[in-house]
Amino acid sequence: MHPADTNAVFWIPLTTALPKTRTPMRIFLTRLLLPALLLLAGCKQPPAAEKQPLQSPYEKGEGHTTATYGELLNYYRELARRYPEVHMQTVGSTDSGEPLHLLTYNRDRIFNFEQLRESHTVVLILNGIHPGEPDGIDACSMLMRDLATGVVRTPEKVVVAIIPVYNVGGALSRNQGTRANQNGPESYGFRGNARNYDLNRDFIKMDTRNARAFAGIFRQVRPHLFVDTHVSNGADYAYTLTHLFSQHNKLGGAPGHFQETVLRPGLEKALEDQGWEITPYVNVYNRPPDGGFTQFMDAPRYSTGYTALWNTPGLMVETHMLKPYPQRVKGTYVLLETLLDLAGDYGDTLRGLRQKARAALVPSAYYPLAWKVDSTRFQTLDFKGFRADTLPSAVTGLPRLKYFPEEPVTLEIPYYNNFIPADSVRIPEAYILPGAWRRVRERLDWNGSSYRELERDTLLEVTAYRIEGFQTYTRPYEGHYPHFDTRVSQTSRKVRFRAGDLWIPTRQEGVRYLLETLEPRGVDSFFNWNFFDPILQRKEGFSAYVFEEIAGAMLESDPDLREAFNAKKASDKAFAASAYQQLNWLYERSPHYEAAHLQYPVYRLEP
């Protein structure tokens, strides 16, 4: 499955370009020919301190260790100092108090992304979102050096941007035990950040400074292809590499079609040709994958779900946690190098995808807000797994799952990677957000959303939502008690808005971000993440001994109300047996009931 040099952990830089190969012969040619090439070219010898190529912290540890945060930054600073094709900058801040860093390689030495975006293909790689999964951190440290020295030649007009460590607080919280299911390295960072948030759940709610800084980097870079490096969990099998692309139906349009029909099969074939077989992310837990599995649906809270909102194809690399660490790092390196080649092969296509996707997201078009697996369509995988069995546990005495890696098996299993819309919404012309909801406005700003403030009080005919029902998690999840299964009713009416309220047009690049966050039924909407919870609590009420007379007068003066009231009592025994429920039912239909209760404060201006 893997090349003969799988356990090699050293990459020797080449400062003069040689024909690109993917075999150990490249290292041999480097060592043999470099002195002669330098002599023939009449090159001056570099200063003594720079004669030796940089060794990454991972290489210094001979494959057993991963770089500490400080070691990695010092290494990258030296790399940027030596090579003008490498640029290092700080962007924003993180919950740890440290900034994020952005490292860029461009053989054309242009680092203004506004200047190069239309002519170059930009690949953004995110490392260390979970610092206990450091494979990408170490693979990228060597890849960037090898790009700078010419051992790896990027295709023309391909720019590589890397966030060396995203979860800085987690990287600084180094330990040797929290990754109980993982085979190396010797020590590593922690999954939670400085405030114990899982950053791969924070891209929409943006509770952390990390997420805000990432949004700034993403807006600055606006990559054509996004990669997030991870280590998997859940099952045992033969593969070192698995891929988790953004779900292609959800990504949709031209980007989704290109990713599913060109990019994914192209990556799989190119890796297989190099001896690195790869399979889709094995989305199972506490059971063997023998019966097949579905693709993981990356909601907007996840990195690739977030980047999909800007029509950017995205990929999570998931190496297998039980494979030796050098093998995982090498596999990540090869995969990233292969993706750069594909970015070069399809650069023109990648640069045109966003424009094609935006053209379809116009007012009056329908946009899917929820998805479900299409059980009628699947792909058959020749899956290379291990025999699995259920045996009595020596610890608990109860049944336990056990894999037998010494007994490999090839299984034909179904892989369900097609999804169909379960709910959709018609795209409005604009949303109107009262200016008082400042936390929502902040997130619109952080994500570059365009809007204007109303200059004067204005009466507008809009579609208004009322929250009719929802479920709420009973256990905390990433600092929230999120809602789900949200149901709304809608009415068309005239609403007076105040000067300073926000008019947010949907004819903008971030239309998908607006739809996913401002439509309350969206799985990661601001409503479901508790940003509008004050509307769920009534601020006024009634005293039964006072409201009795008012309720009686209402029933006496309104025959239709009286008929509906009696029908409700006849059909609902609990209602008929509760005096409070009956009075409350009438109170909610009286002029005393507050209009703000359950009234969703974001309004739609229809096309």
Protein Blocks (a to p, Z undefined) as FASTA:
>chain_A
ZZfklmpcbdcddfbdcdddfbfklmmmmmmmmmmmmmmnopacddfklmpccddfklmn
nopaccdfklmmmmmmmmmmmpmkbccddehjdfkopacddddddfklpabfklmmmmpc
cddddehklmmlmmlmmmmmmmmmmmmnomaccdehiacdddfblblmlmmmgcfklmmm
bgcifbdcdfbdfkopafklmmmnomafklmmmmmmmmmnopabdcdddddehiacfbfb
dcddddfklnopjllmmmmmmmmmmmmmmmmmnopacdddddbehiafklopadddddfk
bmklmmmmnopacddddddfkbcfklmmmmmmmmmmmmmmmmmmmmmmmmmmmmmmmmmm
cghiacdfbdcddfkbccddddddddddddddfklopacddddfklccdddddddfbdcd
fbdcdddfbdcddfklmmlmmmmmmnopacdddfbdcdddddddddfbdcddfbdeehia
cdehiacddddddddddehiacddfbbfklmmmmmmmmmkbmkbfklnopmmmmmpcfbd
cdfklmmmmmmmmmmmmmklmmmmmmmmmmmmklmmpmklmmmmmmmmcckbcfkgopaf
bdcddZZ
